[in-house]
Amino acid sequence: MSRDKIVGQKPIEEYYVFHGYDVDVKKWFIEIEIPSLGSGYITRWYDSEKLYEELLQKLIIRGQ
């Protein structure tokens, strides 16, 4: 499948971050929702709590 790449500079006005530990999967996760783009989530899974915490802190700091 071919794809095109577009780089944009429009800032995101609002996003929601859901995060935690999934007891069924036994992994840490961070899930981001951007309401202005419609429904859907970007989810990333982490085996390490340290890696999870590092990205979570970046998202929280940028969001304030």
All heavy atoms as a GROMACS GRO file, in nm:
protein
  546
    1MET      N    1   0.084  -0.117   0.000
    1MET     CA    2   0.000   0.000   0.000
    1MET      C    3   0.089   0.123   0.000
    1MET      O    4   0.181   0.135   0.080
    1MET     CB    5  -0.089  -0.002   0.125
    1MET     CG    6  -0.155   0.128   0.150
    1MET     SD    7  -0.262   0.145   0.296
    1MET     CE    8  -0.210   0.026   0.411
    2SER      N    9   0.062   0.216  -0.089
    2SER     CA   10   0.139   0.339  -0.091
    2SER      C   11   0.070   0.444  -0.004
    2SER      O   12  -0.051   0.443   0.012
    2SER     CB   13   0.152   0.391  -0.234
    2SER     OG   14   0.025   0.425  -0.282
    3ARG      N   15   0.150   0.533   0.054
    3ARG     CA   16   0.094   0.640   0.134
    3ARG      C   17   0.171   0.768   0.109
    3ARG      O   18   0.288   0.765   0.075
    3ARG     CB   19   0.094   0.615   0.283
    3ARG     CG   20   0.137   0.489   0.332
    3ARG     CD   21   0.133   0.485   0.482
    3ARG     NE   22   0.256   0.421   0.523
    3ARG     CZ   23   0.290   0.396   0.644
    3ARG    NH1   24   0.213   0.431   0.741
    3ARG    NH2   25   0.401   0.336   0.672
    4ASP      N   26   0.102   0.878   0.128
    4ASP     CA   27   0.164   1.009   0.118
    4ASP      C   28   0.181   1.065   0.258
    4ASP      O   29   0.103   1.035   0.348
    4ASP     CB   30   0.077   1.103   0.034
    4ASP     CG   31   0.064   1.056  -0.109
    4ASP    OD1   32   0.162   1.002  -0.163
    4ASP    OD2   33  -0.044   1.072  -0.167
    5LYS      N   34   0.280   1.150   0.274
    5LYS     CA   35   0.306   1.212   0.404
    5LYS      C   36   0.288   1.362   0.390
    5LYS      O   37   0.340   1.424   0.298
    5LYS     CB   38   0.448   1.181   0.450
    5LYS     CG   39   0.484   1.244   0.581
    5LYS     CD   40   0.627   1.206   0.620
    5LYS     CE   41   0.668   1.271   0.749
    5LYS     NZ   42   0.806   1.235   0.786
    6ILE      N   43   0.210   1.419   0.482
    6ILE     CA   44   0.190   1.564   0.486
    6ILE      C   45   0.233   1.612   0.624
    6ILE      O   46   0.193   1.555   0.725
    6ILE     CB   47   0.043   1.600   0.461
    6ILE    CG1   48  -0.001   1.552   0.323
    6ILE    CG2   49   0.021   1.751   0.478
    6ILE    CD1   50  -0.149   1.569   0.298
    7VAL      N   51   0.314   1.713   0.629
    7VAL     CA   52   0.359   1.772   0.755
    7VAL      C   53   0.281   1.900   0.777
    7VAL      O   54   0.279   1.987   0.690
    7VAL     CB   55   0.510   1.800   0.752
    7VAL    CG1   56   0.554   1.864   0.883
    7VAL    CG2   57   0.588   1.672   0.726
    8GLY      N   58   0.215   1.909   0.892
    8GLY     CA   59   0.136   2.028   0.923
    8GLY      C   60   0.191   2.101   1.044
    8GLY      O   61   0.261   2.043   1.127
    9GLN      N   62   0.157   2.226   1.056
    9GLN     CA   63   0.204   2.308   1.167
    9GLN      C   64   0.089   2.365   1.250
    9GLN      O   65   0.110   2.448   1.335
    9GLN     CB   66   0.291   2.422   1.115
    9GLN     CG   67   0.418   2.376   1.048
    9GLN     CD   68   0.511   2.305   1.144
    9GLN    OE1   69   0.526   2.343   1.259
    9GLN    NE2   70   0.571   2.197   1.097
   10LYS      N   71  -0.034   2.323   1.226
   10LYS     CA   72  -0.148   2.374   1.299
   10LYS      C   73  -0.149   2.312   1.439
   10LYS      O   74  -0.149   2.190   1.454
   10LYS     CB   75  -0.277   2.339   1.227
   10LYS     CG   76  -0.400   2.393   1.292
   10LYS     CD   77  -0.523   2.362   1.212
   10LYS     CE   78  -0.646   2.416   1.281
   10LYS     NZ   79  -0.767   2.385   1.208
   11PRO      N   80  -0.147   2.395   1.544
   11PRO     CA   81  -0.145   2.340   1.680
   11PRO      C   82  -0.279   2.274   1.716
   11PRO      O   83  -0.384   2.314   1.668
   11PRO     CB   84  -0.119   2.462   1.768
   11PRO     CG   85  -0.163   2.578   1.687
   11PRO     CD   86  -0.146   2.541   1.543
   12ILE      N   87  -0.271   2.175   1.800
   12ILE     CA   88  -0.391   2.107   1.850
   12ILE      C   89  -0.444   2.188   1.967
   12ILE      O   90  -0.371   2.220   2.061
   12ILE     CB   91  -0.357   1.963   1.895
   12ILE    CG1   92  -0.307   1.881   1.777
   12ILE    CG2   93  -0.477   1.897   1.960
   12ILE    CD1   94  -0.250   1.747   1.815
   13GLU      N   95  -0.570   2.225   1.961
   13GLU     CA   96  -0.628   2.308   2.065
   13GLU      C   97  -0.662   2.229   2.191
   13GLU      O   98  -0.650   2.280   2.301
   13GLU     CB   99  -0.753   2.378   2.013
   13GLU     CG  100  -0.722   2.475   1.899
   13GLU     CD  101  -0.847   2.534   1.840
   13GLU    OE1  102  -0.955   2.520   1.899
   13GLU    OE2  103  -0.836   2.594   1.733
   14GLU      N  104  -0.705   2.107   2.174
   14GLU     CA  105  -0.750   2.030   2.290
   14GLU      C  106  -0.727   1.881   2.264
   14GLU      O  107  -0.753   1.832   2.154
   14GLU     CB  108  -0.899   2.056   2.312
   14GLU     CG  109  -0.957   1.985   2.430
   14GLU     CD  110  -1.104   2.020   2.448
   14GLU    OE1  111  -1.183   2.000   2.354
   14GLU    OE2  112  -1.138   2.066   2.557
   15TYR      N  113  -0.677   1.813   2.364
   15TYR     CA  114  -0.666   1.668   2.356
   15TYR      C  115  -0.686   1.610   2.494
   15TYR      O  116  -0.667   1.676   2.595
   15TYR     CB  117  -0.531   1.625   2.296
   15TYR     CG  118  -0.410   1.665   2.377
   15TYR    CD1  119  -0.356   1.580   2.473
   15TYR    CD2  120  -0.346   1.786   2.354
   15TYR    CE1  121  -0.243   1.615   2.545
   15TYR    CE2  122  -0.234   1.822   2.426
   15TYR     CZ  123  -0.183   1.736   2.522
   15TYR     OH  124  -0.073   1.772   2.594
   16TYR      N  125  -0.730   1.485   2.497
   16TYR     CA  126  -0.753   1.414   2.623
   16TYR      C  127  -0.653   1.300   2.632
   16TYR      O  128  -0.627   1.232   2.533
   16TYR     CB  129  -0.894   1.358   2.629
   16TYR     CG  130  -1.001   1.462   2.616
   16TYR    CD1  131  -1.087   1.462   2.508
   16TYR    CD2  132  -1.015   1.562   2.711
   16TYR    CE1  133  -1.186   1.558   2.495
   16TYR    CE2  134  -1.114   1.658   2.699
   16TYR     CZ  135  -1.200   1.655   2.592
   16TYR     OH  136  -1.297   1.751   2.578
   17VAL      N  137  -0.600   1.280   2.751
   17VAL     CA  138  -0.505   1.171   2.774
   17VAL      C  139  -0.565   1.076   2.876
   17VAL      O  140  -0.598   1.115   2.988
   17VAL     CB  141  -0.370   1.226   2.827
   17VAL    CG1  142  -0.275   1.110   2.857
   17VAL    CG2  143  -0.308   1.322   2.728
   18PHE      N  144  -0.583   0.952   2.835
   18PHE     CA  145  -0.626   0.845   2.924
   18PHE      C  146  -0.505   0.757   2.947
   18PHE      O  147  -0.430   0.729   2.853
   18PHE     CB  148  -0.739   0.763   2.859
   18PHE     CG  149  -0.857   0.847   2.819
   18PHE    CD1  150  -0.867   0.899   2.692
   18PHE    CD2  151  -0.957   0.877   2.910
   18PHE    CE1  152  -0.975   0.976   2.654
   18PHE    CE2  153  -1.066   0.955   2.874
   18PHE     CZ  154  -1.075   1.005   2.745
   19HIS      N  155  -0.483   0.713   3.068
   19HIS     CA  156  -0.362   0.636   3.096
   19HIS      C  157  -0.383   0.546   3.215
   19HIS      O  158  -0.476   0.564   3.293
   19HIS     CB  159  -0.243   0.730   3.122
   19HIS     CG  160  -0.264   0.819   3.240
   19HIS    ND1  161  -0.220   0.785   3.365
   19HIS    CD2  162  -0.325   0.938   3.251
   19HIS    CE1  163  -0.253   0.882   3.449
   19HIS    NE2  164  -0.317   0.976   3.382
   20GLY      N  165  -0.295   0.446   3.226
   20GLY     CA  166  -0.302   0.357   3.341
   20GLY      C  167  -0.240   0.222   3.311
   20GLY      O  168  -0.163   0.207   3.216
   21TYR      N  169  -0.279   0.126   3.393
   21TYR     CA  170  -0.229  -0.011   3.379
   21TYR      C  171  -0.347  -0.100   3.345
   21TYR      O  172  -0.448  -0.101   3.414
   21TYR     CB  173  -0.165  -0.056   3.511
   21TYR     CG  174  -0.101  -0.193   3.502
   21TYR    CD1  175   0.023  -0.210   3.442
   21TYR    CD2  176  -0.165  -0.305   3.553
   21TYR    CE1  177   0.082  -0.334   3.434
   21TYR    CE2  178  -0.106  -0.430   3.545
   21TYR     CZ  179   0.017  -0.443   3.486
   21TYR     OH  180   0.075  -0.567   3.477
   22ASP      N  181  -0.335  -0.175   3.237
   22ASP     CA  182  -0.440  -0.267   3.196
   22ASP      C  183  -0.413  -0.403   3.260
   22ASP      O  184  -0.314  -0.468   3.226
   22ASP     CB  185  -0.442  -0.278   3.043
   22ASP     CG  186  -0.562  -0.358   2.992
   22ASP    OD1  187  -0.584  -0.470   3.042
   22ASP    OD2  188  -0.630  -0.308   2.902
   23VAL      N  189  -0.499  -0.444   3.352
   23VAL     CA  190  -0.476  -0.568   3.426
   23VAL      C  191  -0.494  -0.692   3.338
   23VAL      O  192  -0.436  -0.796   3.366
   23VAL     CB  193  -0.567  -0.579   3.551
   23VAL    CG1  194  -0.530  -0.471   3.652
   23VAL    CG2  195  -0.713  -0.570   3.513
   24ASP      N  196  -0.574  -0.680   3.232
   24ASP     CA  197  -0.592  -0.795   3.142
   24ASP      C  198  -0.470  -0.818   3.053
   24ASP      O  199  -0.426  -0.930   3.033
   24ASP     CB  200  -0.717  -0.775   3.056
   24ASP     CG  201  -0.844  -0.770   3.138
   24ASP    OD1  202  -0.851  -0.840   3.242
   24ASP    OD2  203  -0.937  -0.696   3.101
   25VAL      N  204  -0.417  -0.709   2.998
   25VAL     CA  205  -0.302  -0.717   2.907
   25VAL      C  206  -0.170  -0.719   2.985
   25VAL      O  207  -0.068  -0.763   2.935
   25VAL     CB  208  -0.304  -0.598   2.808
   25VAL    CG1  209  -0.188  -0.602   2.712
   25VAL    CG2  210  -0.436  -0.596   2.731
   26LYS      N  211  -0.175  -0.666   3.110
   26LYS     CA  212  -0.057  -0.657   3.196
   26LYS      C  213   0.049  -0.565   3.137
   26LYS      O  214   0.167  -0.596   3.136
   26LYS     CB  215   0.000  -0.795   3.229
   26LYS     CG  216  -0.096  -0.881   3.309
   26LYS     CD  217  -0.034  -1.013   3.346
   26LYS     CE  218  -0.120  -1.102   3.431
   26LYS     NZ  219  -0.261  -1.100   3.422
   27LYS      N  220   0.002  -0.450   3.087
   27LYS     CA  221   0.091  -0.349   3.031
   27LYS      C  222   0.038  -0.211   3.067
   27LYS      O  223  -0.081  -0.192   3.090
   27LYS     CB  224   0.100  -0.360   2.879
   27LYS     CG  225   0.175  -0.481   2.830
   27LYS     CD  226   0.197  -0.474   2.681
   27LYS     CE  227   0.278  -0.594   2.636
   27LYS     NZ  228   0.337  -0.572   2.505
   28TRP      N  229   0.130  -0.115   3.070
   28TRP     CA  230   0.094   0.024   3.089
   28TRP      C  231   0.052   0.082   2.955
   28TRP      O  232   0.101   0.039   2.850
   28TRP     CB  233   0.215   0.102   3.143
   28TRP     CG  234   0.257   0.054   3.278
   28TRP    CD1  235   0.349  -0.043   3.305
   28TRP    CD2  236   0.206   0.098   3.403
   28TRP    NE1  237   0.358  -0.062   3.441
   28TRP    CE2  238   0.272   0.024   3.503
   28TRP    CE3  239   0.112   0.192   3.441
   28TRP    CZ2  240   0.245   0.042   3.637
   28TRP    CZ3  241   0.086   0.210   3.575
   28TRP    CH2  242   0.152   0.136   3.672
   29PHE      N  243  -0.039   0.180   2.955
   29PHE     CA  244  -0.083   0.239   2.829
   29PHE      C  245  -0.107   0.388   2.844
   29PHE      O  246  -0.136   0.438   2.953
   29PHE     CB  247  -0.211   0.172   2.778
   29PHE     CG  248  -0.333   0.206   2.860
   29PHE    CD1  249  -0.414   0.313   2.823
   29PHE    CD2  250  -0.366   0.134   2.972
   29PHE    CE1  251  -0.525   0.346   2.898
   29PHE    CE2  252  -0.478   0.165   3.048
   29PHE     CZ  253  -0.558   0.271   3.011
   30ILE      N  254  -0.093   0.458   2.732
   30ILE     CA  255  -0.132   0.598   2.720
   30ILE      C  256  -0.216   0.606   2.593
   30ILE      O  257  -0.176   0.560   2.487
   30ILE     CB  258  -0.011   0.691   2.710
   30ILE    CG1  259   0.071   0.686   2.840
   30ILE    CG2  260  -0.056   0.834   2.680
   30ILE    CD1  261   0.198   0.767   2.837
   31GLU      N  262  -0.334   0.665   2.608
   31GLU     CA  263  -0.427   0.676   2.497
   31GLU      C  264  -0.464   0.824   2.480
   31GLU      O  265  -0.497   0.891   2.578
   31GLU     CB  266  -0.551   0.593   2.531
   31GLU     CG  267  -0.644   0.568   2.418
   31GLU     CD  268  -0.746   0.462   2.457
   31GLU    OE1  269  -0.837   0.495   2.533
   31GLU    OE2  270  -0.732   0.348   2.411
   32ILE      N  271  -0.454   0.875   2.359
   32ILE     CA  272  -0.480   1.016   2.332
   32ILE      C  273  -0.600   1.028   2.238
   32ILE      O  274  -0.606   0.959   2.137
   32ILE     CB  275  -0.358   1.085   2.270
   32ILE    CG1  276  -0.238   1.075   2.366
   32ILE    CG2  277  -0.388   1.231   2.237
   32ILE    CD1  278  -0.108   1.121   2.307
   33GLU      N  279  -0.691   1.117   2.274
   33GLU     CA  280  -0.806   1.146   2.189
   33GLU      C  281  -0.799   1.293   2.149
   33GLU      O  282  -0.772   1.379   2.233
   33GLU     CB  283  -0.936   1.120   2.263
   33GLU     CG  284  -1.059   1.153   2.181
   33GLU     CD  285  -1.188   1.140   2.260
   33GLU    OE1  286  -1.183   1.132   2.383
   33GLU    OE2  287  -1.294   1.140   2.196
   34ILE      N  288  -0.821   1.322   2.021
   34ILE     CA  289  -0.822   1.460   1.970
   34ILE      C  290  -0.962   1.486   1.914
   34ILE      O  291  -0.990   1.451   1.799
   34ILE     CB  292  -0.714   1.480   1.863
   34ILE    CG1  293  -0.576   1.439   1.917
   34ILE    CG2  294  -0.712   1.626   1.816
   34ILE    CD1  295  -0.468   1.431   1.812
   35PRO      N  296  -1.051   1.543   1.997
   35PRO     CA  297  -1.190   1.559   1.957
   35PRO      C  298  -1.211   1.636   1.827
   35PRO      O  299  -1.304   1.606   1.752
   35PRO     CB  300  -1.254   1.634   2.074
   35PRO     CG  301  -1.165   1.610   2.189
   35PRO     CD  302  -1.028   1.594   2.132
   36SER      N  303  -1.128   1.736   1.799
   36SER     CA  304  -1.147   1.816   1.678
   36SER      C  305  -1.125   1.736   1.550
   36SER      O  306  -1.164   1.780   1.441
   36SER     CB  307  -1.054   1.938   1.680
   36SER     OG  308  -0.919   1.898   1.679
   37LEU      N  309  -1.061   1.619   1.561
   37LEU     CA  310  -1.037   1.536   1.442
   37LEU      C  311  -1.140   1.425   1.427
   37LEU      O  312  -1.129   1.342   1.337
   37LEU     CB  313  -0.897   1.474   1.450
   37LEU     CG  314  -0.781   1.573   1.448
   37LEU    CD1  315  -0.649   1.498   1.460
   37LEU    CD2  316  -0.783   1.657   1.323
   38GLY      N  317  -1.238   1.419   1.516
   38GLY     CA  318  -1.340   1.315   1.509
   38GLY      C  319  -1.315   1.209   1.615
   38GLY      O  320  -1.240   1.230   1.710
   39SER      N  321  -1.378   1.095   1.597
   39SER     CA  322  -1.363   0.989   1.696
   39SER      C  323  -1.240   0.904   1.666
   39SER      O  324  -1.194   0.898   1.553
   39SER     CB  325  -1.488   0.901   1.698
   39SER     OG  326  -1.504   0.838   1.573
   40GLY      N  327  -1.189   0.842   1.768
   40GLY     CA  328  -1.072   0.756   1.753
   40GLY      C  329  -0.964   0.794   1.852
   40GLY      O  330  -0.963   0.904   1.907
   41TYR      N  331  -0.876   0.699   1.876
   41TYR     CA  332  -0.771   0.717   1.975
   41TYR      C  333  -0.637   0.675   1.918
   41TYR      O  334  -0.629   0.592   1.830
   41TYR     CB  335  -0.799   0.631   2.099
   41TYR     CG  336  -0.928   0.664   2.168
   41TYR    CD1  337  -1.047   0.602   2.133
   41TYR    CD2  338  -0.931   0.759   2.270
   41TYR    CE1  339  -1.166   0.633   2.197
   41TYR    CE2  340  -1.048   0.790   2.335
   41TYR     CZ  341  -1.166   0.727   2.298
   41TYR     OH  342  -1.283   0.758   2.362
   42ILE      N  343  -0.532   0.732   1.975
   42ILE     CA  344  -0.396   0.688   1.948
   42ILE      C  345  -0.352   0.620   2.076
   42ILE      O  346  -0.350   0.682   2.183
   42ILE     CB  347  -0.303   0.807   1.917
   42ILE    CG1  348  -0.354   0.883   1.795
   42ILE    CG2  349  -0.159   0.759   1.898
   42ILE    CD1  350  -0.289   1.019   1.776
   43THR      N  351  -0.319   0.492   2.069
   43THR     CA  352  -0.283   0.416   2.189
   43THR      C  353  -0.142   0.363   2.176
   43THR      O  354  -0.102   0.313   2.071
   43THR     CB  355  -0.380   0.297   2.208
   43THR    OG1  356  -0.514   0.346   2.210
   43THR    CG2  357  -0.351   0.225   2.338
   44ARG      N  358  -0.068   0.375   2.286
   44ARG     CA  359   0.067   0.319   2.290
   44ARG      C  360   0.080   0.235   2.417
   44ARG      O  361   0.039   0.279   2.524
   44ARG     CB  362   0.170   0.431   2.289
   44ARG     CG  363   0.310   0.378   2.278
   44ARG     CD  364   0.404   0.484   2.232
   44ARG     NE  365   0.538   0.428   2.222
   44ARG     CZ  366   0.645   0.498   2.204
   44ARG    NH1  367   0.637   0.628   2.190
   44ARG    NH2  368   0.763   0.440   2.197
   45TRP      N  369   0.137   0.117   2.403
   45TRP     CA  370   0.153   0.024   2.514
   45TRP      C  371   0.298   0.023   2.560
   45TRP      O  372   0.389   0.036   2.480
   45TRP     CB  373   0.113  -0.117   2.471
   45TRP     CG  374  -0.032  -0.126   2.435
   45TRP    CD1  375  -0.086  -0.112   2.311
   45TRP    CD2  376  -0.140  -0.148   2.524
   45TRP    NE1  377  -0.222  -0.125   2.318
   45TRP    CE2  378  -0.258  -0.148   2.448
   45TRP    CE3  379  -0.148  -0.168   2.663
   45TRP    CZ2  380  -0.384  -0.167   2.505
   45TRP    CZ3  381  -0.273  -0.187   2.719
   45TRP    CH2  382  -0.389  -0.187   2.641
   46TYR      N  383   0.318   0.005   2.691
   46TYR     CA  384   0.452   0.004   2.751
   46TYR      C  385   0.470  -0.117   2.840
   46TYR      O  386   0.383  -0.149   2.922
   46TYR     CB  387   0.473   0.130   2.836
   46TYR     CG  388   0.461   0.257   2.757
   46TYR    CD1  389   0.338   0.320   2.742
   46TYR    CD2  390   0.571   0.312   2.695
   46TYR    CE1  391   0.326   0.435   2.668
   46TYR    CE2  392   0.560   0.428   2.620
   46TYR     CZ  393   0.437   0.488   2.606
   46TYR     OH  394   0.425   0.603   2.532
   47ASP      N  395   0.583  -0.184   2.826
   47ASP     CA  396   0.618  -0.296   2.914
   47ASP      C  397   0.675  -0.244   3.046
   47ASP      O  398   0.667  -0.310   3.148
   47ASP     CB  399   0.722  -0.387   2.847
   47ASP     CG  400   0.663  -0.457   2.725
   47ASP    OD1  401   0.545  -0.495   2.729
   47ASP    OD2  402   0.736  -0.471   2.626
   48SER      N  403   0.732  -0.124   3.042
   48SER     CA  404   0.801  -0.067   3.158
   48SER      C  405   0.724   0.052   3.213
   48SER      O  406   0.684   0.142   3.138
   48SER     CB  407   0.941  -0.023   3.115
   48SER     OG  408   0.993   0.072   3.202
   49GLU      N  409   0.706   0.055   3.344
   49GLU     CA  410   0.640   0.169   3.407
   49GLU      C  411   0.725   0.296   3.391
   49GLU      O  412   0.672   0.405   3.378
   49GLU     CB  413   0.614   0.141   3.556
   49GLU     CG  414   0.540   0.252   3.625
   49GLU     CD  415   0.509   0.222   3.770
   49GLU    OE1  416   0.554   0.119   3.823
   49GLU    OE2  417   0.441   0.305   3.831
   50LYS      N  418   0.856   0.280   3.389
   50LYS     CA  419   0.946   0.396   3.374
   50LYS      C  420   0.923   0.466   3.240
   50LYS      O  421   0.911   0.589   3.235
   50LYS     CB  422   1.092   0.351   3.386
   50LYS     CG  423   1.190   0.465   3.374
   50LYS     CD  424   1.333   0.417   3.381
   50LYS     CE  425   1.426   0.535   3.360
   50LYS     NZ  426   1.563   0.497   3.346
   51LEU      N  427   0.917   0.391   3.130
   51LEU     CA  428   0.893   0.450   2.998
   51LEU      C  429   0.756   0.516   2.992
   51LEU      O  430   0.739   0.624   2.936
   51LEU     CB  431   0.906   0.344   2.889
   51LEU     CG  432   1.045   0.286   2.868
   51LEU    CD1  433   1.039   0.170   2.770
   51LEU    CD2  434   1.142   0.392   2.821
   52TYR      N  435   0.658   0.450   3.051
   52TYR     CA  436   0.521   0.503   3.058
   52TYR      C  437   0.521   0.638   3.130
   52TYR      O  438   0.465   0.736   3.082
   52TYR     CB  439   0.433   0.400   3.128
   52TYR     CG  440   0.311   0.453   3.196
   52TYR    CD1  441   0.196   0.484   3.124
   52TYR    CD2  442   0.308   0.473   3.334
   52TYR    CE1  443   0.082   0.531   3.187
   52TYR    CE2  444   0.195   0.519   3.398
   52TYR     CZ  445   0.083   0.549   3.324
   52TYR     OH  446  -0.029   0.596   3.386
   53GLU      N  447   0.584   0.645   3.246
   53GLU     CA  448   0.588   0.768   3.326
   53GLU      C  449   0.661   0.881   3.253
   53GLU      O  450   0.619   0.996   3.262
   53GLU     CB  451   0.657   0.742   3.460
   53GLU     CG  452   0.575   0.661   3.557
   53GLU     CD  453   0.459   0.738   3.617
   53GLU    OE1  454   0.457   0.863   3.608
   53GLU    OE2  455   0.369   0.673   3.672
   54GLU      N  456   0.769   0.849   3.181
   54GLU     CA  457   0.844   0.952   3.109
   54GLU      C  458   0.758   1.022   3.004
   54GLU      O  459   0.756   1.145   2.996
   54GLU     CB  460   0.968   0.892   3.044
   54GLU     CG  461   1.077   0.856   3.142
   54GLU     CD  462   1.193   0.780   3.079
   54GLU    OE1  463   1.191   0.756   2.956
   54GLU    OE2  464   1.286   0.745   3.154
   55LEU      N  465   0.687   0.946   2.922
   55LEU     CA  466   0.604   1.008   2.820
   55LEU      C  467   0.484   1.078   2.883
   55LEU      O  468   0.445   1.186   2.840
   55LEU     CB  469   0.556   0.906   2.717
   55LEU     CG  470   0.473   0.968   2.604
   55LEU    CD1  471   0.550   1.075   2.529
   55LEU    CD2  472   0.423   0.863   2.509
   56LEU      N  473   0.427   1.020   2.985
   56LEU     CA  474   0.313   1.082   3.052
   56LEU      C  475   0.350   1.220   3.105
   56LEU      O  476   0.275   1.316   3.090
   56LEU     CB  477   0.263   0.991   3.164
   56LEU     CG  478   0.135   1.036   3.234
   56LEU    CD1  479   0.020   1.047   3.135
   56LEU    CD2  480   0.101   0.940   3.345
   57GLN      N  481   0.468   1.233   3.164
   57GLN     CA  482   0.512   1.364   3.216
   57GLN      C  483   0.528   1.465   3.102
   57GLN      O  484   0.492   1.582   3.118
   57GLN     CB  485   0.644   1.349   3.293
   57GLN     CG  486   0.627   1.281   3.426
   57GLN     CD  487   0.526   1.351   3.515
   57GLN    OE1  488   0.526   1.472   3.529
   57GLN    NE2  489   0.437   1.273   3.574
   58LYS      N  490   0.577   1.423   2.987
   58LYS     CA  491   0.590   1.514   2.873
   58LYS      C  492   0.453   1.562   2.827
   58LYS      O  493   0.435   1.680   2.794
   58LYS     CB  494   0.661   1.445   2.756
   58LYS     CG  495   0.808   1.423   2.778
   58LYS     CD  496   0.869   1.352   2.660
   58LYS     CE  497   1.015   1.316   2.685
   58LYS     NZ  498   1.071   1.242   2.571
   59LEU      N  499   0.357   1.473   2.823
   59LEU     CA  500   0.221   1.510   2.779
   59LEU      C  501   0.154   1.603   2.878
   59LEU      O  502   0.087   1.698   2.840
   59LEU     CB  503   0.136   1.384   2.760
   59LEU     CG  504   0.173   1.296   2.643
   59LEU    CD1  505   0.097   1.164   2.650
   59LEU    CD2  506   0.146   1.367   2.512
   60ILE      N  507   0.173   1.579   3.005
   60ILE     CA  508   0.110   1.662   3.109
   60ILE      C  509   0.172   1.801   3.109
   60ILE      O  510   0.103   1.901   3.116
   60ILE     CB  511   0.122   1.594   3.247
   60ILE    CG1  512   0.035   1.469   3.250
   60ILE    CG2  513   0.081   1.691   3.358
   60ILE    CD1  514   0.053   1.384   3.374
   61ILE      N  515   0.304   1.810   3.098
   61ILE     CA  516   0.372   1.940   3.099
   61ILE      C  517   0.331   2.022   2.978
   61ILE      O  518   0.302   2.140   2.988
   61ILE     CB  519   0.525   1.922   3.104
   61ILE    CG1  520   0.566   1.868   3.241
   61ILE    CG2  521   0.598   2.053   3.075
   61ILE    CD1  522   0.710   1.823   3.250
   62ARG      N  523   0.326   1.961   2.862
   62ARG     CA  524   0.287   2.033   2.741
   62ARG      C  525   0.141   2.075   2.744
   62ARG      O  526   0.102   2.172   2.685
   62ARG     CB  527   0.312   1.948   2.617
   62ARG     CG  528   0.457   1.932   2.587
   62ARG     CD  529   0.478   1.851   2.462
   62ARG     NE  530   0.619   1.826   2.443
   62ARG     CZ  531   0.667   1.732   2.367
   62ARG    NH1  532   0.585   1.654   2.300
   62ARG    NH2  533   0.796   1.715   2.354
   63GLY      N  534   0.059   1.996   2.814
   63GLY     CA  535  -0.084   2.025   2.819
   63GLY      C  536  -0.123   2.136   2.914
   63GLY      O  537  -0.235   2.182   2.914
   64GLN      N  538  -0.031   2.182   2.998
   64GLN     CA  539  -0.066   2.285   3.096
   64GLN      C  540  -0.048   2.424   3.041
   64GLN      O  541   0.023   2.453   2.955
   64GLN     CB  542   0.019   2.269   3.222
   64GLN     CG  543  -0.016   2.142   3.293
   64GLN     CD  544   0.069   2.124   3.420
   64GLN    OE1  545   0.162   2.198   3.448
   64GLN    NE2  546   0.035   2.023   3.497
   0.00000   0.00000   0.00000
